[in-house]
């Protein structure tokens, strides 16, 4: 049973006052009760390091930044009065954080205290993370920041945010999708199957063509409807199912392919705004599979259903009339719409879409393929935005060339996209399709 400590005035030593305050903090005592013990210690010895640091941290948590700065500076000044390299770096880290939260993010002050925190150690993981952000904001490139983040992750291997940020900087430093898969798979287990890590791993597994493993990672995950990861989870489930279905169609396993596409359609309900044309993609491939089934069985019913699917791909969802009139917001959507129009016997309309993609007059290409900036992170965005836009433009041009029958040009453009962004998921997916395209069941 928990027993509260004596009143501050009844405690004799500074050490006991510090420990009493720490005891109260550990047991979640509210109303600033722990602070009374630290304040009593500071009244007796205004330079006491540990009580000033503890009170400074408490004020920092409560948002009283000016008061926190006073006590943290006192703790650091006492630390360094007789020893320029004290063994405890936490007060310096907290002071750097306090300056940052006050908006005094001139990189100098925060960096100075975080550097001291690391040198004087043991520094908390957040100090190394703060230095990584400083390095990025100062334009020193990702490699130096990556070294700081990797050290932070070694100190706290269960922090999923650190794992994602390390992966992000590894990508910016040139890591291949396969290397990123190996790293995130190990980190996901350490972080307890965290939602964001799992979805990012699914994305990378789909990128490298390991679609069954992607589905296995997402299997059984039930996200709340307000979860920010819900749409990305649904997108990756749809993508894996469509790609497996495409390969089943190549192998003439048409009934199985159709079943997988129905599953994909069910998953697509969680996508929301369809920025990569997933619903259009599903409808196109359902049309392809149904047409092949009708062709082989000489059955008109399947071929009529195929036209229904292509009509859906060409005009929008049959189940959402409001969506049907909206323009497709991504090159992939325009591409699959064009393929469907061609199948429906309207080559001029399809050619207009493909030409628009080739000449840059189609839907606005994205700056990358979904992970150029980490959601919810204060990391600076990749400073090479022009490269991301160029990758998006080339990807759209590749789909346009492909639709116009210029396969060799499409391959060259997709390969050049991967030269700019080795983890561009859509470029990997469509390049694999082009390589498989000799099969009659996989013609566009």
Secondary structure, 3 states (H helix, E strand, C coil): CCCCCCCHHHCCCHHHHHHHHHHHHHCCCCCCHHHHHHHHHHHHCCCCHHHHHHHHHHHHHHCCHHHHHHHHHHHHHHHCCCCCCCCCCHHHHHHHHHHHHCCCCCHHHHHHHHHHHHHHCCCCHHHHHHHHHHHHHCCCCHHHHHHHHHHHHHHCCCCHHHHHHHHHHHHHCCCCHHHHHHHHHHHHHHCCCCHHHHHHHHHHHHHCCCHHHHHHHHCCCCCCCCCCCHHHHHHHHHHHHHHHHHHHHHCCCHHHHHHHHHHHHHHHHHCCCCCCCHHHHHHHHHHHHHHHHHHHHCCHHHHHHHHHHHHHHHHCCCCCHHHHCCCCCCHHHHHHHHHHHHHCCCHHHHHHHHHHHHHCCCCCCCCCCCCCCCCCCCCCCCCCHHHHHHHHHHHHHHHHHHHCCCHHHHHHHHHHHHHHCCCCHHHHHHHHHHHHCCCHHHCC
